[in-house]
Amino acid sequence: MLGFHWPELIIVFGVILLLFGPKKLPEIGSALGKSITAFKSGLHEPKEQLKEVAPLPAPEKISEM
């Protein structure tokens, strides 16, 4: 099974705490959150631009013979 488990997460957070210190962690967390938000909005932006530039044509009804 891939992914992190509790012991690995505790070790990773401990190393991050040692590297950056407790005063920098809120700034890093805030920057990470803003980055993720910008990335998500960037994923949806091209779809919205395509809808504005070239809207899909309405489907035509098939006439019965």
CHARMM internal coordinates of N, CA and C (Angstrom, degrees):
IC EDIT
DIST 1 N 1 CA 1.4500
DIST 1 CA 1 C 1.5237
ANGL 1 N 1 CA 1 C 108.65
DIST 1 C 2 N 1.3281
ANGL 1 CA 1 C 2 N 115.67
DIHE 1 N 1 CA 1 C 2 N 127.96
DIST 2 N 2 CA 1.4484
ANGL 1 C 2 N 2 CA 120.29
DIHE 1 CA 1 C 2 N 2 CA -179.91
DIST 2 CA 2 C 1.5231
ANGL 2 N 2 CA 2 C 110.79
DIHE 1 C 2 N 2 CA 2 C -85.87
DIST 2 C 3 N 1.3074
ANGL 2 CA 2 C 3 N 115.98
DIHE 2 N 2 CA 2 C 3 N 156.49
DIST 3 N 3 CA 1.4552
ANGL 2 C 3 N 3 CA 120.31
DIHE 2 CA 2 C 3 N 3 CA 177.17
DIST 3 CA 3 C 1.5167
ANGL 3 N 3 CA 3 C 110.61
DIHE 2 C 3 N 3 CA 3 C 121.75
DIST 3 C 4 N 1.3153
ANGL 3 CA 3 C 4 N 114.68
DIHE 3 N 3 CA 3 C 4 N 176.49
DIST 4 N 4 CA 1.4556
ANGL 3 C 4 N 4 CA 120.70
DIHE 3 CA 3 C 4 N 4 CA 179.61
DIST 4 CA 4 C 1.5222
ANGL 4 N 4 CA 4 C 109.79
DIHE 3 C 4 N 4 CA 4 C -95.65
DIST 4 C 5 N 1.3113
ANGL 4 CA 4 C 5 N 114.75
DIHE 4 N 4 CA 4 C 5 N 149.04
DIST 5 N 5 CA 1.4500
ANGL 4 C 5 N 5 CA 121.83
DIHE 4 CA 4 C 5 N 5 CA 174.81
DIST 5 CA 5 C 1.5231
ANGL 5 N 5 CA 5 C 107.01
DIHE 4 C 5 N 5 CA 5 C -114.86
DIST 5 C 6 N 1.3171
ANGL 5 CA 5 C 6 N 118.17
DIHE 5 N 5 CA 5 C 6 N 172.37
DIST 6 N 6 CA 1.4568
ANGL 5 C 6 N 6 CA 121.68
DIHE 5 CA 5 C 6 N 6 CA -175.22
DIST 6 CA 6 C 1.5275
ANGL 6 N 6 CA 6 C 113.59
DIHE 5 C 6 N 6 CA 6 C -55.19
DIST 6 C 7 N 1.3173
ANGL 6 CA 6 C 7 N 121.54
DIHE 6 N 6 CA 6 C 7 N -46.46
DIST 7 N 7 CA 1.4725
ANGL 6 C 7 N 7 CA 119.01
DIHE 6 CA 6 C 7 N 7 CA -179.45
DIST 7 CA 7 C 1.5335
ANGL 7 N 7 CA 7 C 112.50
DIHE 6 C 7 N 7 CA 7 C -61.41
DIST 7 C 8 N 1.3449
ANGL 7 CA 7 C 8 N 117.27
DIHE 7 N 7 CA 7 C 8 N -40.18
DIST 8 N 8 CA 1.4611
ANGL 7 C 8 N 8 CA 119.60
DIHE 7 CA 7 C 8 N 8 CA 179.11
DIST 8 CA 8 C 1.5221
ANGL 8 N 8 CA 8 C 111.34
DIHE 7 C 8 N 8 CA 8 C -66.44
DIST 8 C 9 N 1.3403
ANGL 8 CA 8 C 9 N 116.51
DIHE 8 N 8 CA 8 C 9 N -40.18
DIST 9 N 9 CA 1.4637
ANGL 8 C 9 N 9 CA 119.90
DIHE 8 CA 8 C 9 N 9 CA 179.36
DIST 9 CA 9 C 1.5196
ANGL 9 N 9 CA 9 C 111.51
DIHE 8 C 9 N 9 CA 9 C -63.61
DIST 9 C 10 N 1.3136
ANGL 9 CA 9 C 10 N 117.51
DIHE 9 N 9 CA 9 C 10 N -41.48
DIST 10 N 10 CA 1.4631
ANGL 9 C 10 N 10 CA 121.06
DIHE 9 CA 9 C 10 N 10 CA 179.16
DIST 10 CA 10 C 1.5238
ANGL 10 N 10 CA 10 C 110.12
DIHE 9 C 10 N 10 CA 10 C -63.37
DIST 10 C 11 N 1.3103
ANGL 10 CA 10 C 11 N 117.41
DIHE 10 N 10 CA 10 C 11 N -41.60
DIST 11 N 11 CA 1.4669
ANGL 10 C 11 N 11 CA 120.80
DIHE 10 CA 10 C 11 N 11 CA 178.79
DIST 11 CA 11 C 1.5264
ANGL 11 N 11 CA 11 C 110.63
DIHE 10 C 11 N 11 CA 11 C -65.08
DIST 11 C 12 N 1.3268
ANGL 11 CA 11 C 12 N 117.49
DIHE 11 N 11 CA 11 C 12 N -44.50
DIST 12 N 12 CA 1.4587
ANGL 11 C 12 N 12 CA 120.93
DIHE 11 CA 11 C 12 N 12 CA 179.77
DIST 12 CA 12 C 1.5263
ANGL 12 N 12 CA 12 C 110.49
DIHE 11 C 12 N 12 CA 12 C -62.32
DIST 12 C 13 N 1.3218
ANGL 12 CA 12 C 13 N 118.08
DIHE 12 N 12 CA 12 C 13 N -46.44
DIST 13 N 13 CA 1.4604
ANGL 12 C 13 N 13 CA 120.51
DIHE 12 CA 12 C 13 N 13 CA 179.29
DIST 13 CA 13 C 1.5314
ANGL 13 N 13 CA 13 C 111.29
DIHE 12 C 13 N 13 CA 13 C -64.32
DIST 13 C 14 N 1.3213
ANGL 13 CA 13 C 14 N 117.21
DIHE 13 N 13 CA 13 C 14 N -36.05
DIST 14 N 14 CA 1.4628
ANGL 13 C 14 N 14 CA 120.13
DIHE 13 CA 13 C 14 N 14 CA 176.92
DIST 14 CA 14 C 1.5148
ANGL 14 N 14 CA 14 C 112.27
DIHE 13 C 14 N 14 CA 14 C -64.39
DIST 14 C 15 N 1.3203
ANGL 14 CA 14 C 15 N 117.15
DIHE 14 N 14 CA 14 C 15 N -42.19
DIST 15 N 15 CA 1.4663
ANGL 14 C 15 N 15 CA 120.97
DIHE 14 CA 14 C 15 N 15 CA 178.57
DIST 15 CA 15 C 1.5285
ANGL 15 N 15 CA 15 C 110.36
DIHE 14 C 15 N 15 CA 15 C -66.02
DIST 15 C 16 N 1.3209
ANGL 15 CA 15 C 16 N 116.99
DIHE 15 N 15 CA 15 C 16 N -41.82
DIST 16 N 16 CA 1.4655
ANGL 15 C 16 N 16 CA 120.40
DIHE 15 CA 15 C 16 N 16 CA 178.23
DIST 16 CA 16 C 1.5254
ANGL 16 N 16 CA 16 C 110.29
DIHE 15 C 16 N 16 CA 16 C -62.95
DIST 16 C 17 N 1.3183
ANGL 16 CA 16 C 17 N 116.96
DIHE 16 N 16 CA 16 C 17 N -41.26
DIST 17 N 17 CA 1.4599
ANGL 16 C 17 N 17 CA 120.77
DIHE 16 CA 16 C 17 N 17 CA 177.95
DIST 17 CA 17 C 1.5252
ANGL 17 N 17 CA 17 C 110.96
DIHE 16 C 17 N 17 CA 17 C -62.66
DIST 17 C 18 N 1.3211
ANGL 17 CA 17 C 18 N 117.18
DIHE 17 N 17 CA 17 C 18 N -41.05
DIST 18 N 18 CA 1.4668
ANGL 17 C 18 N 18 CA 120.17
DIHE 17 CA 17 C 18 N 18 CA 178.94
DIST 18 CA 18 C 1.5298
ANGL 18 N 18 CA 18 C 111.84
DIHE 17 C 18 N 18 CA 18 C -68.14
DIST 18 C 19 N 1.3229
ANGL 18 CA 18 C 19 N 117.33
DIHE 18 N 18 CA 18 C 19 N -37.81
DIST 19 N 19 CA 1.4588
ANGL 18 C 19 N 19 CA 120.50
DIHE 18 CA 18 C 19 N 19 CA -177.93
DIST 19 CA 19 C 1.5315
ANGL 19 N 19 CA 19 C 112.89
DIHE 18 C 19 N 19 CA 19 C -71.82
DIST 19 C 20 N 1.3089
ANGL 19 CA 19 C 20 N 117.27
DIHE 19 N 19 CA 19 C 20 N -43.92
DIST 20 N 20 CA 1.4600
ANGL 19 C 20 N 20 CA 120.20
DIHE 19 CA 19 C 20 N 20 CA -171.88
DIST 20 CA 20 C 1.5222
ANGL 20 N 20 CA 20 C 114.16
DIHE 19 C 20 N 20 CA 20 C -104.23
DIST 20 C 21 N 1.3069
ANGL 20 CA 20 C 21 N 118.14
DIHE 20 N 20 CA 20 C 21 N -23.75
DIST 21 N 21 CA 1.4596
ANGL 20 C 21 N 21 CA 120.66
DIHE 20 CA 20 C 21 N 21 CA -179.44
DIST 21 CA 21 C 1.5182
ANGL 21 N 21 CA 21 C 111.54
DIHE 20 C 21 N 21 CA 21 C 85.97
DIST 21 C 22 N 1.3269
ANGL 21 CA 21 C 22 N 115.72
DIHE 21 N 21 CA 21 C 22 N 160.32
DIST 22 N 22 CA 1.4704
ANGL 21 C 22 N 22 CA 119.63
DIHE 21 CA 21 C 22 N 22 CA -175.98
DIST 22 CA 22 C 1.5323
ANGL 22 N 22 CA 22 C 114.14
DIHE 21 C 22 N 22 CA 22 C -69.84
DIST 22 C 23 N 1.3285
ANGL 22 CA 22 C 23 N 118.34
DIHE 22 N 22 CA 22 C 23 N -22.73
DIST 23 N 23 CA 1.4700
ANGL 22 C 23 N 23 CA 120.21
DIHE 22 CA 22 C 23 N 23 CA -178.27
DIST 23 CA 23 C 1.5226
ANGL 23 N 23 CA 23 C 111.91
DIHE 22 C 23 N 23 CA 23 C -77.09
DIST 23 C 24 N 1.3091
ANGL 23 CA 23 C 24 N 118.08
DIHE 23 N 23 CA 23 C 24 N -28.39
DIST 24 N 24 CA 1.4631
ANGL 23 C 24 N 24 CA 121.90
DIHE 23 CA 23 C 24 N 24 CA -177.64
DIST 24 CA 24 C 1.5286
ANGL 24 N 24 CA 24 C 113.11
DIHE 23 C 24 N 24 CA 24 C -87.51
DIST 24 C 25 N 1.3195
ANGL 24 CA 24 C 25 N 118.71
DIHE 24 N 24 CA 24 C 25 N -19.74
DIST 25 N 25 CA 1.4674
ANGL 24 C 25 N 25 CA 121.30
DIHE 24 CA 24 C 25 N 25 CA -175.75
DIST 25 CA 25 C 1.5299
ANGL 25 N 25 CA 25 C 113.69
DIHE 24 C 25 N 25 CA 25 C -58.83
DIST 25 C 26 N 1.3443
ANGL 25 CA 25 C 26 N 120.23
DIHE 25 N 25 CA 25 C 26 N -43.49
DIST 26 N 26 CA 1.4743
ANGL 25 C 26 N 26 CA 117.94
DIHE 25 CA 25 C 26 N 26 CA 177.85
DIST 26 CA 26 C 1.5338
ANGL 26 N 26 CA 26 C 112.47
DIHE 25 C 26 N 26 CA 26 C -62.95
DIST 26 C 27 N 1.3198
ANGL 26 CA 26 C 27 N 117.04
DIHE 26 N 26 CA 26 C 27 N -37.38
DIST 27 N 27 CA 1.4655
ANGL 26 C 27 N 27 CA 120.05
DIHE 26 CA 26 C 27 N 27 CA 177.95
DIST 27 CA 27 C 1.5246
ANGL 27 N 27 CA 27 C 110.92
DIHE 26 C 27 N 27 CA 27 C -65.26
DIST 27 C 28 N 1.3026
ANGL 27 CA 27 C 28 N 116.94
DIHE 27 N 27 CA 27 C 28 N -42.08
DIST 28 N 28 CA 1.4686
ANGL 27 C 28 N 28 CA 121.13
DIHE 27 CA 27 C 28 N 28 CA 179.34
DIST 28 CA 28 C 1.5181
ANGL 28 N 28 CA 28 C 110.51
DIHE 27 C 28 N 28 CA 28 C -65.36
DIST 28 C 29 N 1.3309
ANGL 28 CA 28 C 29 N 116.66
DIHE 28 N 28 CA 28 C 29 N -42.53
DIST 29 N 29 CA 1.4570
ANGL 28 C 29 N 29 CA 120.50
DIHE 28 CA 28 C 29 N 29 CA 178.29
DIST 29 CA 29 C 1.5213
ANGL 29 N 29 CA 29 C 112.14
DIHE 28 C 29 N 29 CA 29 C -63.15
DIST 29 C 30 N 1.3189
ANGL 29 CA 29 C 30 N 116.53
DIHE 29 N 29 CA 29 C 30 N -41.09
DIST 30 N 30 CA 1.4624
ANGL 29 C 30 N 30 CA 120.81
DIHE 29 CA 29 C 30 N 30 CA 178.22
DIST 30 CA 30 C 1.5232
ANGL 30 N 30 CA 30 C 111.02
DIHE 29 C 30 N 30 CA 30 C -64.51
DIST 30 C 31 N 1.3183
ANGL 30 CA 30 C 31 N 116.63
DIHE 30 N 30 CA 30 C 31 N -44.71
DIST 31 N 31 CA 1.4662
ANGL 30 C 31 N 31 CA 120.20
DIHE 30 CA 30 C 31 N 31 CA 179.39
DIST 31 CA 31 C 1.5252
ANGL 31 N 31 CA 31 C 110.98
DIHE 30 C 31 N 31 CA 31 C -64.26
DIST 31 C 32 N 1.3116
ANGL 31 CA 31 C 32 N 117.21
DIHE 31 N 31 CA 31 C 32 N -38.58
DIST 32 N 32 CA 1.4611
ANGL 31 C 32 N 32 CA 121.09
DIHE 31 CA 31 C 32 N 32 CA 178.43
DIST 32 CA 32 C 1.5284
ANGL 32 N 32 CA 32 C 110.70
DIHE 31 C 32 N 32 CA 32 C -65.46
DIST 32 C 33 N 1.3213
ANGL 32 CA 32 C 33 N 117.22
DIHE 32 N 32 CA 32 C 33 N -42.57
DIST 33 N 33 CA 1.4562
ANGL 32 C 33 N 33 CA 121.05
DIHE 32 CA 32 C 33 N 33 CA 177.95
DIST 33 CA 33 C 1.5205
ANGL 33 N 33 CA 33 C 112.49
DIHE 32 C 33 N 33 CA 33 C -62.84
DIST 33 C 34 N 1.3384
ANGL 33 CA 33 C 34 N 116.81
DIHE 33 N 33 CA 33 C 34 N -42.03
DIST 34 N 34 CA 1.4609
ANGL 33 C 34 N 34 CA 120.65
DIHE 33 CA 33 C 34 N 34 CA 177.92
DIST 34 CA 34 C 1.5246
ANGL 34 N 34 CA 34 C 110.93
DIHE 33 C 34 N 34 CA 34 C -65.85
DIST 34 C 35 N 1.3199
ANGL 34 CA 34 C 35 N 116.85
DIHE 34 N 34 CA 34 C 35 N -36.96
DIST 35 N 35 CA 1.4609
ANGL 34 C 35 N 35 CA 120.77
DIHE 34 CA 34 C 35 N 35 CA 178.72
DIST 35 CA 35 C 1.5253
ANGL 35 N 35 CA 35 C 111.28
DIHE 34 C 35 N 35 CA 35 C -64.92
DIST 35 C 36 N 1.3082
ANGL 35 CA 35 C 36 N 116.50
DIHE 35 N 35 CA 35 C 36 N -43.46
DIST 36 N 36 CA 1.4669
ANGL 35 C 36 N 36 CA 120.64
DIHE 35 CA 35 C 36 N 36 CA 179.57
DIST 36 CA 36 C 1.5255
ANGL 36 N 36 CA 36 C 110.35
DIHE 35 C 36 N 36 CA 36 C -65.27
DIST 36 C 37 N 1.3397
ANGL 36 CA 36 C 37 N 117.07
DIHE 36 N 36 CA 36 C 37 N -41.09
DIST 37 N 37 CA 1.4601
ANGL 36 C 37 N 37 CA 120.69
DIHE 36 CA 36 C 37 N 37 CA 178.41
DIST 37 CA 37 C 1.5237
ANGL 37 N 37 CA 37 C 110.93
DIHE 36 C 37 N 37 CA 37 C -62.97
DIST 37 C 38 N 1.3356
ANGL 37 CA 37 C 38 N 117.26
DIHE 37 N 37 CA 37 C 38 N -43.51
DIST 38 N 38 CA 1.4586
ANGL 37 C 38 N 38 CA 121.07
DIHE 37 CA 37 C 38 N 38 CA 179.28
DIST 38 CA 38 C 1.5287
ANGL 38 N 38 CA 38 C 110.57
DIHE 37 C 38 N 38 CA 38 C -65.27
DIST 38 C 39 N 1.3084
ANGL 38 CA 38 C 39 N 117.37
DIHE 38 N 38 CA 38 C 39 N -38.08
DIST 39 N 39 CA 1.4659
ANGL 38 C 39 N 39 CA 121.19
DIHE 38 CA 38 C 39 N 39 CA 179.12
DIST 39 CA 39 C 1.5248
ANGL 39 N 39 CA 39 C 110.37
DIHE 38 C 39 N 39 CA 39 C -64.44
DIST 39 C 40 N 1.3307
ANGL 39 CA 39 C 40 N 116.95
DIHE 39 N 39 CA 39 C 40 N -44.66
DIST 40 N 40 CA 1.4676
ANGL 39 C 40 N 40 CA 120.28
DIHE 39 CA 39 C 40 N 40 CA 179.85
DIST 40 CA 40 C 1.5186
ANGL 40 N 40 CA 40 C 111.53
DIHE 39 C 40 N 40 CA 40 C -64.01
DIST 40 C 41 N 1.3345
ANGL 40 CA 40 C 41 N 116.81
DIHE 40 N 40 CA 40 C 41 N -42.00
DIST 41 N 41 CA 1.4679
ANGL 40 C 41 N 41 CA 118.80
DIHE 40 CA 40 C 41 N 41 CA 179.19
DIST 41 CA 41 C 1.5217
ANGL 41 N 41 CA 41 C 110.29
DIHE 40 C 41 N 41 CA 41 C -68.73
DIST 41 C 42 N 1.3162
ANGL 41 CA 41 C 42 N 117.96
DIHE 41 N 41 CA 41 C 42 N -31.02
DIST 42 N 42 CA 1.4525
ANGL 41 C 42 N 42 CA 121.42
DIHE 41 CA 41 C 42 N 42 CA 176.48
DIST 42 CA 42 C 1.5106
ANGL 42 N 42 CA 42 C 112.75
DIHE 41 C 42 N 42 CA 42 C -68.00
DIST 42 C 43 N 1.3155
ANGL 42 CA 42 C 43 N 117.47
DIHE 42 N 42 CA 42 C 43 N -28.39
DIST 43 N 43 CA 1.4626
ANGL 42 C 43 N 43 CA 120.75
DIHE 42 CA 42 C 43 N 43 CA 177.42
DIST 43 CA 43 C 1.5204
ANGL 43 N 43 CA 43 C 111.66
DIHE 42 C 43 N 43 CA 43 C -69.78
DIST 43 C 44 N 1.3245
ANGL 43 CA 43 C 44 N 117.03
DIHE 43 N 43 CA 43 C 44 N -34.70
DIST 44 N 44 CA 1.4591
ANGL 43 C 44 N 44 CA 121.19
DIHE 43 CA 43 C 44 N 44 CA -176.67
DIST 44 CA 44 C 1.5270
ANGL 44 N 44 CA 44 C 112.37
DIHE 43 C 44 N 44 CA 44 C -88.88
DIST 44 C 45 N 1.3151
ANGL 44 CA 44 C 45 N 117.17
DIHE 44 N 44 CA 44 C 45 N -18.51
DIST 45 N 45 CA 1.4650
ANGL 44 C 45 N 45 CA 120.95
DIHE 44 CA 44 C 45 N 45 CA -176.06
DIST 45 CA 45 C 1.5246
ANGL 45 N 45 CA 45 C 114.03
DIHE 44 C 45 N 45 CA 45 C -62.05
DIST 45 C 46 N 1.3301
ANGL 45 CA 45 C 46 N 120.74
DIHE 45 N 45 CA 45 C 46 N -45.75
DIST 46 N 46 CA 1.4724
ANGL 45 C 46 N 46 CA 119.29
DIHE 45 CA 45 C 46 N 46 CA 179.73
DIST 46 CA 46 C 1.5294
ANGL 46 N 46 CA 46 C 112.98
DIHE 45 C 46 N 46 CA 46 C -60.56
DIST 46 C 47 N 1.3191
ANGL 46 CA 46 C 47 N 118.34
DIHE 46 N 46 CA 46 C 47 N -35.66
DIST 47 N 47 CA 1.4638
ANGL 46 C 47 N 47 CA 121.02
DIHE 46 CA 46 C 47 N 47 CA 178.99
DIST 47 CA 47 C 1.5208
ANGL 47 N 47 CA 47 C 110.27
DIHE 46 C 47 N 47 CA 47 C -64.06
DIST 47 C 48 N 1.3355
ANGL 47 CA 47 C 48 N 116.62
DIHE 47 N 47 CA 47 C 48 N -41.52
DIST 48 N 48 CA 1.4573
ANGL 47 C 48 N 48 CA 120.30
DIHE 47 CA 47 C 48 N 48 CA -179.93
DIST 48 CA 48 C 1.5286
ANGL 48 N 48 CA 48 C 110.52
DIHE 47 C 48 N 48 CA 48 C -67.58
DIST 48 C 49 N 1.3208
ANGL 48 CA 48 C 49 N 116.94
DIHE 48 N 48 CA 48 C 49 N -37.60
DIST 49 N 49 CA 1.4602
ANGL 48 C 49 N 49 CA 119.94
DIHE 48 CA 48 C 49 N 49 CA 179.15
DIST 49 CA 49 C 1.5219
ANGL 49 N 49 CA 49 C 110.67
DIHE 48 C 49 N 49 CA 49 C -67.07
DIST 49 C 50 N 1.3097
ANGL 49 CA 49 C 50 N 117.62
DIHE 49 N 49 CA 49 C 50 N -38.00
DIST 50 N 50 CA 1.4580
ANGL 49 C 50 N 50 CA 120.27
DIHE 49 CA 49 C 50 N 50 CA 178.23
DIST 50 CA 50 C 1.5228
ANGL 50 N 50 CA 50 C 111.17
DIHE 49 C 50 N 50 CA 50 C -65.11
DIST 50 C 51 N 1.3076
ANGL 50 CA 50 C 51 N 117.40
DIHE 50 N 50 CA 50 C 51 N -38.36
DIST 51 N 51 CA 1.4600
ANGL 50 C 51 N 51 CA 120.69
DIHE 50 CA 50 C 51 N 51 CA 179.28
DIST 51 CA 51 C 1.5269
ANGL 51 N 51 CA 51 C 111.01
DIHE 50 C 51 N 51 CA 51 C -65.33
DIST 51 C 52 N 1.3536
ANGL 51 CA 51 C 52 N 116.78
DIHE 51 N 51 CA 51 C 52 N -35.97
DIST 52 N 52 CA 1.4571
ANGL 51 C 52 N 52 CA 120.46
DIHE 51 CA 51 C 52 N 52 CA 179.83
DIST 52 CA 52 C 1.5259
ANGL 52 N 52 CA 52 C 111.31
DIHE 51 C 52 N 52 CA 52 C -72.07
DIST 52 C 53 N 1.3216
ANGL 52 CA 52 C 53 N 117.34
DIHE 52 N 52 CA 52 C 53 N -39.56
DIST 53 N 53 CA 1.4570
ANGL 52 C 53 N 53 CA 121.58
DIHE 52 CA 52 C 53 N 53 CA -175.49
DIST 53 CA 53 C 1.5211
ANGL 53 N 53 CA 53 C 111.35
DIHE 52 C 53 N 53 CA 53 C -76.49
DIST 53 C 54 N 1.3020
ANGL 53 CA 53 C 54 N 117.75
DIHE 53 N 53 CA 53 C 54 N -50.24
DIST 54 N 54 CA 1.4625
ANGL 53 C 54 N 54 CA 121.03
DIHE 53 CA 53 C 54 N 54 CA -175.61
DIST 54 CA 54 C 1.5189
ANGL 54 N 54 CA 54 C 109.54
DIHE 53 C 54 N 54 CA 54 C -132.57
DIST 54 C 55 N 1.3414
ANGL 54 CA 54 C 55 N 117.34
DIHE 54 N 54 CA 54 C 55 N 87.96
DIST 55 N 55 CA 1.4644
ANGL 54 C 55 N 55 CA 117.92
DIHE 54 CA 54 C 55 N 55 CA 178.34
DIST 55 CA 55 C 1.5224
ANGL 55 N 55 CA 55 C 110.47
DIHE 54 C 55 N 55 CA 55 C -67.62
DIST 55 C 56 N 1.2829
ANGL 55 CA 55 C 56 N 115.46
DIHE 55 N 55 CA 55 C 56 N 151.39
DIST 56 N 56 CA 1.4623
ANGL 55 C 56 N 56 CA 120.85
DIHE 55 CA 55 C 56 N 56 CA -179.36
DIST 56 CA 56 C 1.5269
ANGL 56 N 56 CA 56 C 109.87
DIHE 55 C 56 N 56 CA 56 C -69.77
DIST 56 C 57 N 1.3219
ANGL 56 CA 56 C 57 N 117.35
DIHE 56 N 56 CA 56 C 57 N 138.27
DIST 57 N 57 CA 1.4680
ANGL 56 C 57 N 57 CA 119.21
DIHE 56 CA 56 C 57 N 57 CA 178.36
DIST 57 CA 57 C 1.5183
ANGL 57 N 57 CA 57 C 110.25
DIHE 56 C 57 N 57 CA 57 C -70.39
DIST 57 C 58 N 1.3180
ANGL 57 CA 57 C 58 N 115.04
DIHE 57 N 57 CA 57 C 58 N 151.37
DIST 58 N 58 CA 1.4577
ANGL 57 C 58 N 58 CA 120.21
DIHE 57 CA 57 C 58 N 58 CA 178.84
DIST 58 CA 58 C 1.5223
ANGL 58 N 58 CA 58 C 108.77
DIHE 57 C 58 N 58 CA 58 C -70.61
DIST 58 C 59 N 1.3037
ANGL 58 CA 58 C 59 N 117.52
DIHE 58 N 58 CA 58 C 59 N 140.88
DIST 59 N 59 CA 1.4683
ANGL 58 C 59 N 59 CA 119.54
DIHE 58 CA 58 C 59 N 59 CA 179.29
DIST 59 CA 59 C 1.5304
ANGL 59 N 59 CA 59 C 110.40
DIHE 58 C 59 N 59 CA 59 C -66.76
DIST 59 C 60 N 1.3001
ANGL 59 CA 59 C 60 N 115.03
DIHE 59 N 59 CA 59 C 60 N 140.22
DIST 60 N 60 CA 1.4692
ANGL 59 C 60 N 60 CA 120.41
DIHE 59 CA 59 C 60 N 60 CA -179.64
DIST 60 CA 60 C 1.5220
ANGL 60 N 60 CA 60 C 109.34
DIHE 59 C 60 N 60 CA 60 C -88.57
DIST 60 C 61 N 1.3275
ANGL 60 CA 60 C 61 N 114.92
DIHE 60 N 60 CA 60 C 61 N 146.94
DIST 61 N 61 CA 1.4552
ANGL 60 C 61 N 61 CA 119.40
DIHE 60 CA 60 C 61 N 61 CA 177.71
DIST 61 CA 61 C 1.5237
ANGL 61 N 61 CA 61 C 108.60
DIHE 60 C 61 N 61 CA 61 C -81.39
DIST 61 C 62 N 1.2782
ANGL 61 CA 61 C 62 N 114.92
DIHE 61 N 61 CA 61 C 62 N 141.33
DIST 62 N 62 CA 1.4622
ANGL 61 C 62 N 62 CA 120.88
DIHE 61 CA 61 C 62 N 62 CA 178.03
DIST 62 CA 62 C 1.5329
ANGL 62 N 62 CA 62 C 107.13
DIHE 61 C 62 N 62 CA 62 C -88.13
DIST 62 C 63 N 1.3011
ANGL 62 CA 62 C 63 N 115.37
DIHE 62 N 62 CA 62 C 63 N 121.00
DIST 63 N 63 CA 1.4705
ANGL 62 C 63 N 63 CA 118.57
DIHE 62 CA 62 C 63 N 63 CA -179.05
DIST 63 CA 63 C 1.5285
ANGL 63 N 63 CA 63 C 109.24
DIHE 62 C 63 N 63 CA 63 C -79.26
DIST 63 C 64 N 1.2941
ANGL 63 CA 63 C 64 N 114.99
DIHE 63 N 63 CA 63 C 64 N 141.31
DIST 64 N 64 CA 1.4654
ANGL 63 C 64 N 64 CA 120.06
DIHE 63 CA 63 C 64 N 64 CA 179.74
DIST 64 CA 64 C 1.5315
ANGL 64 N 64 CA 64 C 109.41
DIHE 63 C 64 N 64 CA 64 C -84.72
DIST 64 C 65 N 1.2851
ANGL 64 CA 64 C 65 N 117.00
DIHE 64 N 64 CA 64 C 65 N 140.40
DIST 65 N 65 CA 1.4621
ANGL 64 C 65 N 65 CA 121.01
DIHE 64 CA 64 C 65 N 65 CA -178.83
DIST 65 CA 65 C 1.4757
ANGL 65 N 65 CA 65 C 110.59
DIHE 64 C 65 N 65 CA 65 C -94.86
END
COOR INIT
IC SEED 1 N 1 CA 1 C
IC BUILD
